[in-house]
Amino acid sequence: LIQRGAAAGARVFEVLDEEVTVSDQADAADLSDVRGQVTWDRVSFAYKDRPVLHDICLDVAPGEAVAFVGSSGSGKSTILNLV
């Protein structure tokens, strides 16, 4: 378990140390007037008969950054697809 954690940690640092190669286009518009809010109150979701999310509460303000982390199959992609 410790070896797997150390390997995962090493991979995280590899990703964080990567040089940023993405840049805005010269004519890109500023994202200065962010509006809207995402609020969920006890949201559940299932794929056919397989429940995957149970009573999720979420409140994200405009311009706020949120990270979804968890193990494989924990519902991160499902949450983002629902948003």
MIDOSE-1310 file (N, C-alpha, C; in nm, 2 decimals, decimal comma, always signed):
residues 83
liqr	+0,08/-0,12/+0,00/+0,00/+0,00/+0,00/+0,09/+0,13/+0,00; +0,19/+0,12/+0,08/+0,29/+0,24/+0,08/+0,36/+0,26/-0,05; +0,40/+0,15/-0,11/+0,46/+0,16/-0,24/+0,37/+0,22/-0,35; +0,25/+0,17/-0,35/+0,15/+0,23/-0,44/+0,13/+0,37/-0,42
gaaa	+0,12/+0,41/-0,29/+0,10/+0,55/-0,26/+0,22/+0,64/-0,30; +0,34/+0,59/-0,28/+0,46/+0,66/-0,32/+0,47/+0,67/-0,47; +0,43/+0,57/-0,54/+0,43/+0,57/-0,69/+0,33/+0,67/-0,74; +0,21/+0,67/-0,68/+0,11/+0,77/-0,72/+0,15/+0,91/-0,69
garv	+0,21/+0,93/-0,58/+0,26/+1,06/-0,54/+0,37/+1,11/-0,64; +0,46/+1,02/-0,68/+0,56/+1,06/-0,77/+0,50/+1,10/-0,91; +0,40/+1,03/-0,95/+0,33/+1,06/-1,07/+0,26/+1,20/-1,06; +0,20/+1,23/-0,95/+0,14/+1,36/-0,93/+0,24/+1,47/-0,95
fevl	+0,36/+1,45/-0,88/+0,46/+1,55/-0,90/+0,52/+1,56/-1,04; +0,52/+1,45/-1,11/+0,56/+1,46/-1,25/+0,47/+1,55/-1,33; +0,34/+1,53/-1,31/+0,24/+1,61/-1,38/+0,25/+1,76/-1,34; +0,26/+1,78/-1,21/+0,28/+1,92/-1,16/+0,40/+1,99/-1,22
deev	+0,51/+1,92/-1,24/+0,63/+1,97/-1,29/+0,64/+2,00/-1,44; +0,54/+1,95/-1,51/+0,53/+1,96/-1,66/+0,53/+2,11/-1,69; +0,60/+2,15/-1,80/+0,59/+2,28/-1,85/+0,45/+2,31/-1,91; +0,40/+2,42/-1,89/+0,27/+2,46/-1,95/+0,29/+2,49/-2,09
tvsd	+0,22/+2,42/-2,18/+0,23/+2,44/-2,33/+0,11/+2,50/-2,39; +0,01/+2,53/-2,31/-0,12/+2,58/-2,36/-0,12/+2,73/-2,34; -0,16/+2,80/-2,44/-0,16/+2,95/-2,43/-0,28/+3,00/-2,51; -0,33/+3,12/-2,47/-0,44/+3,18/-2,53/-0,41/+3,23/-2,67
qada	-0,50/+3,23/-2,76/-0,48/+3,29/-2,89/-0,47/+3,44/-2,87; -0,41/+3,50/-2,97/-0,38/+3,65/-2,96/-0,51/+3,72/-2,95; -0,62/+3,67/-3,01/-0,75/+3,75/-3,01/-0,85/+3,69/-2,91; -0,80/+3,61/-2,81/-0,89/+3,55/-2,72/-0,96/+3,66/-2,63
adls	-1,08/+3,64/-2,60/-1,16/+3,73/-2,52/-1,13/+3,70/-2,37; -1,13/+3,81/-2,29/-1,12/+3,79/-2,14/-1,24/+3,73/-2,09; -1,23/+3,65/-1,99/-1,34/+3,59/-1,92/-1,36/+3,67/-1,79; -1,41/+3,79/-1,80/-1,42/+3,87/-1,69/-1,56/+3,88/-1,62
dvrg	-1,66/+3,86/-1,69/-1,80/+3,87/-1,64/-1,86/+3,73/-1,63; -1,81/+3,65/-1,53/-1,86/+3,52/-1,51/-1,99/+3,53/-1,43; -2,09/+3,46/-1,48/-2,22/+3,46/-1,41/-2,27/+3,32/-1,39; -2,37/+3,31/-1,30/-2,43/+3,18/-1,28/-2,37/+3,11/-1,16
qvtw	-2,44/+3,01/-1,11/-2,39/+2,94/-0,99/-2,45/+2,80/-1,01; -2,37/+2,70/-0,97/-2,41/+2,56/-0,97/-2,45/+2,52/-0,83; -2,57/+2,48/-0,81/-2,62/+2,44/-0,68/-2,69/+2,31/-0,70; -2,65/+2,21/-0,63/-2,72/+2,08/-0,62/-2,76/+2,05/-0,48
drvs	-2,88/+2,00/-0,46/-2,93/+1,97/-0,33/-2,98/+1,82/-0,33; -2,90/+1,73/-0,28/-2,93/+1,59/-0,27/-2,96/+1,53/-0,40; -2,87/+1,55/-0,50/-2,88/+1,49/-0,63/-2,83/+1,35/-0,63; -2,91/+1,26/-0,70/-2,87/+1,12/-0,71/-2,87/+1,09/-0,86
fayk	-2,79/+0,99/-0,90/-2,79/+0,95/-1,04/-2,76/+0,80/-1,06; -2,82/+0,74/-1,16/-2,79/+0,60/-1,18/-2,78/+0,57/-1,33; -2,70/+0,48/-1,37/-2,69/+0,43/-1,51/-2,78/+0,31/-1,51; -2,90/+0,32/-1,57/-3,00/+0,22/-1,57/-3,03/+0,18/-1,43
drpv	-3,00/+0,05/-1,39/-3,03/+0,01/-1,25/-2,91/+0,02/-1,16; -2,80/+0,08/-1,20/-2,68/+0,09/-1,12/-2,66/+0,23/-1,06; -2,70/+0,25/-0,94/-2,68/+0,38/-0,88/-2,53/+0,42/-0,86; -2,49/+0,54/-0,90/-2,35/+0,58/-0,89/-2,33/+0,70/-0,80
lhdi	-2,43/+0,79/-0,79/-2,42/+0,91/-0,70/-2,54/+0,91/-0,61; -2,52/+0,94/-0,48/-2,62/+0,94/-0,38/-2,62/+1,07/-0,30; -2,73/+1,14/-0,31/-2,75/+1,26/-0,23/-2,63/+1,36/-0,23; -2,59/+1,39/-0,35/-2,47/+1,49/-0,37/-2,52/+1,63/-0,35
cldv	-2,45/+1,70/-0,26/-2,48/+1,85/-0,24/-2,36/+1,92/-0,29; -2,38/+2,03/-0,37/-2,28/+2,10/-0,43/-2,32/+2,25/-0,45; -2,23/+2,34/-0,41/-2,26/+2,48/-0,43/-2,13/+2,55/-0,48; -2,13/+2,59/-0,60/-2,01/+2,65/-0,66/-2,05/+2,79/-0,71
apge	-1,98/+2,89/-0,66/-2,00/+3,03/-0,69/-1,94/+3,06/-0,83; -1,99/+3,16/-0,89/-1,93/+3,21/-1,02/-1,78/+3,24/-1,00; -1,69/+3,19/-1,09/-1,55/+3,22/-1,08/-1,48/+3,13/-0,98; -1,54/+3,05/-0,91/-1,48/+2,96/-0,81/-1,42/+2,84/-0,88
avaf	-1,30/+2,80/-0,83/-1,24/+2,68/-0,89/-1,26/+2,56/-0,79; -1,30/+2,45/-0,85/-1,33/+2,33/-0,77/-1,25/+2,21/-0,83; -1,20/+2,13/-0,75/-1,13/+2,01/-0,80/-1,21/+1,89/-0,75; -1,23/+1,79/-0,84/-1,29/+1,66/-0,80/-1,19/+1,56/-0,80
vgss	-1,16/+1,50/-0,69/-1,06/+1,40/-0,67/-1,12/+1,27/-0,61; -1,06/+1,16/-0,65/-1,11/+1,03/-0,59/-1,06/+0,92/-0,67; -1,09/+0,80/-0,63/-1,04/+0,68/-0,69/-1,12/+0,66/-0,82; -1,07/+0,57/-0,91/-1,13/+0,54/-1,03/-1,27/+0,48/-1,00
gsgk	-1,37/+0,53/-1,07/-1,51/+0,48/-1,05/-1,58/+0,55/-0,94; -1,53/+0,65/-0,88/-1,59/+0,72/-0,77/-1,70/+0,82/-0,81; -1,71/+0,85/-0,94/-1,81/+0,94/-0,99/-1,77/+1,08/-1,04; -1,64/+1,10/-1,04/-1,59/+1,23/-1,09/-1,63/+1,27/-1,22
stil	-1,62/+1,19/-1,32/-1,66/+1,22/-1,46/-1,81/+1,23/-1,47; -1,88/+1,15/-1,39/-2,03/+1,16/-1,40/-2,07/+1,29/-1,35; -2,01/+1,34/-1,24/-2,05/+1,47/-1,18/-2,02/+1,58/-1,29; -1,91/+1,58/-1,35/-1,87/+1,68/-1,45/-1,96/+1,67/-1,57
nlv	-2,00/+1,55/-1,61/-2,09/+1,54/-1,73/-2,23/+1,59/-1,69; -2,27/+1,57/-1,57/-2,40/+1,62/-1,53/-2,40/+1,77/-1,53; -2,29/+1,83/-1,48/-2,28/+1,98/-1,48/-2,29/+2,03/-1,62
